[in-house]
Structure formats: C-alpha cells, structure tokens
Amino acid sequence: MAKHAARFFEEPLAAKVPEITALFWAIKILTTAGGEATSDYLSLHNKVVGGAIEIVIFLIALTLQFRVRRYIAPYYWFLAYSIAIAGTGVADTMHLTIGLPYSVTTVFWALVLGIVFWYWQRSEGTLSIHSIVTQRREIDYWATVFATFALGTALGDYTATALHLGYLASGVAFAVLITLPGFFWKFARLNDIAAFWMAYVLTRPLGASFADYFSKPHALSGANYGDGPTAVVLTAIIIILVGYTTAARNDIQQPIS
C-alpha cells in the first residue's frame, strides 16, 4: 500500500504528527465529539447522501495531509476530524444497517486495532509517534487512528445503550478511565508508548459519549440540543484551537538528534 501511495505523494521531510501537549488532548477529545455529532447529523435524513459526503470529506482531507511533507496543524486535524466522522459512520452502519450488536462491532474493531498494531510493530519495530517520518509509518498511523475511532464509537454506544448506562454516565466512566494510563505511566512505570495509545483509544468513547449526551433527545438519555447545533459548536471550538496551535507552533516535533 505504501508503495502505491508513493507514486502520488513524496516522502516526508519531517515528522507528520504533532508533539503531545495538553492542547493536543483537548483538540483530540473535541474532534472525537465533533465527528460523532457531525456524522449523526449527516445521516439524519438520508444515510446514502450522508455517507457519500463523509467519503468525499475523508478523501479530500487524506489528499491534503499526504501531499504535504511535514506536519501542518490544519491538515492534520482536518484528516483526524474526517476520520472521526467516517469512523462513526462505518461503526453505526454495521449496527443500524447490517444489524450487528454493539458487542459484536466493539469486538470486531478491537481485533482490527490489534491487527494494525501488530503489523505496525512487526514492520517498523516501534509504535512511537516520534517515528512517523516515512510514508509507510504514516499510513500505519492513520490506519490505527481510523480503527480507534470506529472502536470508540462502538464501545461508547455499547456502554450507553446495551449496558444501559446512558450517555452521561458513560462519558463520566470514560473520563475516569482515561486518567489510568497516565497514572500507571507515572507510578507503575508503564511504557510511555503503551500509555499514549491506551489514552488515545479512550478519547474516542469519551468524546462520543458526551457528544451524544448533548445532542440526543431526552428519551435516549440526552440533553436534546440536537446533532446539528452540537456539531456546529464543537467544530467552531476546534477551528479556534487549531488556529491557535498553528500560530503558536508549539506542537511541532523537534528533529531527533
């Protein structure tokens, strides 16, 4: 796959992903929430048209990200947002259209994520985000991101509906869980790469659960603000934060000496 991509896009000149900062985690959680609300809004009236729009957005974002040869915040976060939208759409289609239970889709995407991690580690020898300096590693990285988004959507819906926790309780539960990787990294010597990816996976059900809480009707344990308004507000906040990080340039990885 990487060889075919190289025919169209040049190899990176520097790392293509941001340095991990507090703002990174804030934007990541907002992106997961915004993608959930946006995908739900697009599929609200016509699932076929909504799915087509999601695919077009994803392809545009993918092209922009792979055309540049170093990290550019708006392109990176545009692709992350498009994957949040598409990942939600794919996971929801598996449940709502095909009819697979959330437990099945959760296990399926967990297995997909495990396979992607295994392949990435086997072919590159590391899962570090500081190693994303080749096109093949970038492809592995974004495949991982897609799997985490789809998994998080399925997992968040599973806890909220199948386990009957409701969206708010699910969001609170994931907010607690996401602190554990950092705790074990600091006090139990958990590998920093493992801690990062554990937290990264949990951002998706965390953001999606709160997005669903604000957007869904009262009958579904939500606050009933609607998918559209929720998506607009979250997108606006993301644009502001990405604009700030673009200007500040404090999330650009320094070359490894």
C-alpha positions as CSV (number, residue, x, y, z in Angstrom):
1,M,0.0,0.0,0.0
2,A,2.8,2.4,0.9
3,K,4.5,1.7,-2.5
4,H,1.3,2.7,-4.4
5,A,0.9,5.8,-2.3
6,A,4.5,6.8,-3.0
7,R,3.6,7.0,-6.7
8,F,1.4,10.0,-5.9
9,F,2.9,11.6,-2.8
10,E,6.5,12.3,-1.9
11,E,8.2,11.0,1.3
12,P,8.0,13.3,4.4
13,L,10.8,15.7,5.2
14,A,10.0,15.7,8.9
15,A,7.6,14.2,11.4
16,K,4.0,14.4,10.1
17,V,2.2,14.3,13.5
18,P,2.2,16.8,16.4
19,E,4.1,16.7,19.6
20,I,1.9,15.6,22.5
21,T,0.8,18.5,24.6
22,A,-2.2,19.3,26.8
23,L,-3.8,21.2,23.9
24,F,-3.3,18.0,21.7
25,W,-5.5,16.0,24.1
26,A,-8.1,18.8,24.2
27,I,-8.4,19.0,20.5
28,K,-8.4,15.2,20.1
29,I,-11.4,14.8,22.5
30,L,-13.3,17.7,20.8
31,T,-12.6,16.1,17.4
32,T,-14.0,12.8,18.5
33,A,-17.1,14.5,19.9
34,G,-17.5,16.7,16.8
35,G,-17.1,13.8,14.5
36,E,-19.8,11.9,16.3
37,A,-22.3,14.7,16.1
38,T,-21.4,15.6,12.5
39,S,-21.8,12.0,11.3
40,D,-25.1,11.6,13.1
41,Y,-26.4,14.8,11.6
42,L,-25.3,13.9,8.0
43,S,-27.1,10.5,8.3
44,L,-30.2,12.0,10.0
45,H,-32.3,12.4,6.8
46,N,-30.6,10.4,4.1
47,K,-28.0,7.8,5.0
48,V,-26.8,7.3,1.4
49,V,-26.2,11.0,0.8
50,G,-24.7,11.4,4.2
51,G,-22.3,8.5,3.7
52,A,-21.3,10.0,0.3
53,I,-20.5,13.3,1.9
54,E,-18.4,11.6,4.6
55,I,-16.4,9.8,1.9
56,V,-15.8,13.0,0.0
57,I,-14.6,14.8,3.1
58,F,-12.3,12.0,4.0
59,L,-10.7,11.7,0.6
60,I,-10.1,15.5,0.4
61,A,-8.6,15.5,3.9
62,L,-6.5,12.4,3.1
63,T,-5.1,14.0,0.0
64,L,-4.2,17.3,1.7
65,Q,-2.4,15.5,4.5
66,F,-0.4,13.2,2.3
67,R,0.5,16.0,-0.2
68,V,2.4,18.0,2.4
69,R,5.9,16.7,3.6
70,R,5.9,17.9,7.1
71,Y,3.3,18.5,9.9
72,I,0.8,21.2,9.2
73,A,-1.8,21.5,12.0
74,P,-4.9,22.4,9.9
75,Y,-4.3,19.5,7.5
76,Y,-3.5,17.0,10.3
77,W,-6.6,17.9,12.3
78,F,-8.8,18.1,9.2
79,L,-7.9,14.5,8.5
80,A,-8.4,13.5,12.1
81,Y,-11.9,15.2,12.0
82,S,-12.8,13.5,8.8
83,I,-11.8,10.1,10.2
84,A,-13.9,10.8,13.3
85,I,-16.9,11.4,11.0
86,A,-16.2,8.4,8.8
87,G,-15.3,6.1,11.7
88,T,-18.6,7.0,13.3
89,G,-20.5,6.3,10.0
90,V,-18.8,2.9,9.5
91,A,-19.5,1.8,13.1
92,D,-23.1,3.0,13.0
93,T,-23.7,1.3,9.6
94,M,-22.5,-2.0,11.0
95,H,-25.1,-1.7,13.8
96,L,-28.0,0.2,12.3
97,T,-27.9,-1.1,8.7
98,I,-26.3,-4.5,8.9
99,G,-27.8,-5.2,12.3
100,L,-24.7,-6.3,14.3
101,P,-25.0,-5.8,18.1
102,Y,-22.7,-3.2,19.6
103,S,-20.9,-6.0,21.5
104,V,-20.0,-7.6,18.1
105,T,-18.9,-4.4,16.5
106,T,-16.8,-3.5,19.6
107,V,-15.0,-6.8,19.5
108,F,-14.6,-6.6,15.7
109,W,-12.9,-3.2,15.8
110,A,-10.8,-4.2,18.8
111,L,-9.5,-7.1,16.8
112,V,-8.9,-4.8,13.8
113,L,-7.0,-2.4,16.0
114,G,-4.9,-5.2,17.4
115,I,-4.0,-6.4,14.0
116,V,-3.0,-2.9,12.9
117,F,-0.8,-2.5,16.0
118,W,0.7,-6.0,15.4
119,Y,1.5,-5.2,11.7
120,W,2.9,-1.8,12.5
121,Q,5.1,-3.1,15.3
122,R,6.3,-6.1,13.2
123,S,7.2,-4.0,10.2
124,E,8.7,-0.9,11.9
125,G,9.8,-2.1,15.3
126,T,8.1,0.7,17.2
127,L,4.7,2.4,17.6
128,S,6.1,5.7,18.7
129,I,4.5,8.8,17.2
130,H,8.0,10.3,17.1
131,S,8.9,7.7,14.4
132,I,6.3,9.0,11.8
133,V,8.9,10.2,9.4
134,T,8.2,7.9,6.5
135,Q,5.2,7.4,4.3
136,R,4.7,3.8,5.3
137,R,4.7,4.7,9.0
138,E,2.2,7.5,8.3
139,I,-0.1,5.0,6.6
140,D,0.2,2.7,9.7
141,Y,-0.5,5.6,11.9
142,W,-3.7,6.7,10.2
143,A,-4.9,3.1,9.9
144,T,-4.5,3.0,13.7
145,V,-6.4,6.2,14.1
146,F,-9.3,5.0,12.0
147,A,-9.6,1.8,13.9
148,T,-9.5,3.7,17.3
149,F,-12.3,6.0,16.1
150,A,-14.5,3.1,14.9
151,L,-13.8,1.1,18.1
152,G,-14.5,4.1,20.3
153,T,-17.9,4.7,18.6
154,A,-19.0,1.1,19.0
155,L,-17.7,0.9,22.6
156,G,-19.4,4.2,23.7
157,D,-22.7,3.1,22.2
158,Y,-22.3,-0.3,23.8
159,T,-21.9,1.1,27.3
160,A,-24.6,3.8,26.9
161,T,-27.3,1.6,25.3
162,A,-26.5,-2.1,25.7
163,L,-25.3,-1.7,29.3
164,H,-27.9,0.9,29.9
165,L,-25.5,3.4,31.5
166,G,-26.8,6.3,29.4
167,Y,-24.6,8.8,27.6
168,L,-23.7,11.0,30.6
169,A,-22.7,8.1,32.8
170,S,-20.7,6.6,30.0
171,G,-18.9,9.8,29.5
172,V,-18.1,10.1,33.2
173,A,-16.9,6.5,33.3
174,F,-14.5,7.0,30.3
175,A,-13.3,10.3,31.8
176,V,-12.2,8.3,34.9
177,L,-10.7,5.5,32.8
178,I,-8.6,7.9,30.6
179,T,-6.7,9.0,33.7
180,L,-5.4,5.5,34.4
181,P,-2.8,5.3,31.6
182,G,-1.2,8.4,32.9
183,F,-1.4,7.2,36.5
184,F,0.3,3.8,35.6
185,W,2.9,5.6,33.5
186,K,3.9,7.9,36.3
187,F,3.6,5.5,39.3
188,A,3.9,2.0,37.8
189,R,6.5,2.5,35.0
190,L,4.0,1.8,32.2
191,N,5.8,2.2,28.9
192,D,5.1,5.7,27.5
193,I,4.1,4.4,24.1
194,A,1.6,2.0,25.6
195,A,0.3,4.7,27.9
196,F,-0.2,7.1,25.0
197,W,-2.1,4.6,22.8
198,M,-4.3,3.5,25.7
199,A,-5.3,7.1,26.4
200,Y,-5.7,7.8,22.7
201,V,-8.2,4.9,22.3
202,L,-10.2,6.1,25.3
203,T,-10.5,9.7,23.9
204,R,-13.0,8.4,21.3
205,P,-15.7,6.9,23.6
206,L,-15.1,9.8,26.0
207,G,-15.8,12.5,23.4
208,A,-18.5,10.5,21.6
209,S,-20.4,9.8,24.8
210,F,-20.5,13.5,25.8
211,A,-21.4,14.5,22.2
212,D,-24.3,12.0,22.2
213,Y,-25.4,13.3,25.6
214,F,-25.7,16.9,24.4
215,S,-27.2,16.0,21.1
216,K,-29.6,13.1,21.7
217,P,-33.3,13.6,22.8
218,H,-34.3,13.1,26.4
219,A,-35.9,9.7,25.5
220,L,-32.3,8.5,24.8
221,S,-30.8,9.9,28.0
222,G,-29.6,13.0,26.1
223,A,-29.9,16.8,26.7
224,N,-31.8,17.3,23.4
225,Y,-29.7,20.1,21.9
226,G,-29.6,18.3,18.5
227,D,-26.9,16.8,16.3
228,G,-26.6,19.9,14.1
229,P,-26.1,22.6,16.8
230,T,-23.8,20.3,18.7
231,A,-21.7,19.7,15.6
232,V,-21.5,23.4,14.8
233,V,-20.4,24.5,18.3
234,L,-17.8,21.8,18.6
235,T,-16.4,22.5,15.1
236,A,-16.2,26.2,15.9
237,I,-14.2,25.5,19.1
238,I,-11.9,23.1,17.2
239,I,-11.2,25.7,14.5
240,I,-10.3,28.2,17.1
241,L,-7.9,25.9,19.0
242,V,-6.3,24.6,15.8
243,G,-5.9,28.2,14.7
244,Y,-4.1,29.0,18.0
245,T,-1.8,26.0,17.8
246,T,-1.0,26.8,14.1
247,A,0.1,30.3,15.2
248,A,1.9,29.3,18.3
249,R,3.7,26.4,16.6
250,N,4.4,24.7,20.0
251,D,3.3,21.3,18.8
252,I,5.9,20.8,16.1
253,Q,8.2,17.9,16.9
254,Q,11.8,18.7,17.1
255,P,14.2,16.6,15.0
256,I,15.7,13.7,16.9
257,S,19.5,14.1,17.1
